[in-house]
Amino acid sequence: MNKLTTILVEDNSLALEMLESDISMYHKEIEIIGTAKSVVQAAKLLRKTRPDILFLDIMLGDGTGFDILEIFPDLQSKIIFVTASDAYAIKAFKFAAIDYILKPYSNEDLANSIKKAKQQIQPKKEQLQVLKQAIKEPNTNLEQISLHTSEKIIVVNIKDIIRCKSDNNYTTFYLIDNQKILVSKTLKFYADLLKDIGFLRVHQSHLINTFYIKEFIKSDGGYLILADNSNIPVSVRKKNEVINILKNLHL
């Protein structure tokens, strides 16, 4: 069987040595054909040879992993992103719906990432743009999010999301154009991700974009009417928070 080739791009010497050792020891089907600690070194390597798999650290001493992808826009290598335990970086990958290895990683994490690379799972260019924006501008509100359905990955504008509804371990997104998107992640995942940019979980099963609130009806236990004319129940413990938001919106 032909070996898969890989190049490792990592600016931390210890982390690079560890990754080399783990691949050599536990993944004999992969041949390391080069390593780089910077954008410049990686570019020199990739001009000579294109590996099957590229392990790519996000933050490098002379730039970022995105700089490498911009130098080689037609790169066919499967990319395995590697990042440190940085809250902003982790949030960025979640917004982009792109898999990554978090340093320090486990052998299981490494094996799973290699398995996905072998299965030809590759992020779309639109996802990479979402990731790039989120990494480079961590303190600004993101404009887009990647939604991973069973059939495809859809990049949507966050301002177009009216509400999200829980369905066990799935979440349905309702958009301003009446589009519905079902994704295989929990409502809690998106509630945590979107809570700082105008979204509020008003009920165990409902996450809403507060921009689209039309009315709050106090009868029948309390419920919201949104821009799509949906009626969304408000839990007892969320009622005061909803009322305060409405006061700030001057509705």
Residue, then its C-alpha position, 0 to 999 in steps of 0.5 A: m500500500n502506498k504511504l500518504t505523505t505529510i508536511l508538518v507546519e508548527d512553530n513550537s519546537l517541542a510541539l513539532e517534535m511530539l507530532e513527528s514522534d506520534i505520527s511516526m510511532y502510531h501512523k506508519e501509513i503516513e510518511i513525513i516528507g518535511t517540516a516547517k516552523s514559519v510561513v516562509q519555510a512552509a512556502k519553500l517546501l510546498r513549492k517543491t512538493r505537495p503532500d497528501i495531508l498538511f498539518l497546519d498550525i494557525m499562529l506562526g511567528d511570521g504570519t498565520g496558516f491562512d497566509i500559506l493558504e493564500i500563497f497556494p489557493d489551489l492546494q489540494s492537500k487535506i488540511i488538519f488544523v492545529t491550534a493552542s487552547d485559546a478561547y477565541a480560536i476554539k470559538a472561531f473553529k466552532f463558528a466555521a464548523i471546521d475540525y481541528i486538533l487542540k494542543p495538547y492533543s490526545n492520540e485519539d484526537l490525532a487518529n480521528s483527524i487523520k481518519k477524516a483526512k483519509q475520508q476526503i473531508q475538506p473545508k469549503k473556501e467559504q468556511l475558511q473565510v469564516l474561520k479567517q475572519a474569526i481568528k484575525e478579528p476576535n473582538t468584533n461580532l462575526e457576520q457569518i456562521s457555517l451550518h453542517t447539515s447531513e448533506k452539505i455545509i451552508v454558510v449563512n449570515i448571522k443577521d438572517i437567523i430569526r430563531c433556532k429550535s431544539d429537536n433532541n440532539y439536532t437544531t433547526f435554524y429558521l431564516i428570514d427568507n423562510q429557509k429551514i436548516l437542520v444541523s446535528k448539534t444541540l441547541k446548547f452548542y449554539a446558545d453558548l456560541l451566539k449568546d454574546i451577539g444578540f441571541l437569547r435562549v428563552h426556553q429549553s427548546h428555543l433560541i431567538n435573535t432578539f432583533y426579530i422580537k415583535e411582541f411579548i404577550k404576558s398571558d398564557g404563561g408568556y410568549l414572544i411573537l417574532a418577525d416570522n409570526s412564530n409564537i415562542p414560549v418564554s420559561v418562567r426563569k427567563k421572563n425578567e431577562v426578556i422584559n429587560i431586553l424589551k425595555n432596552l429595545h424601547l418596544 
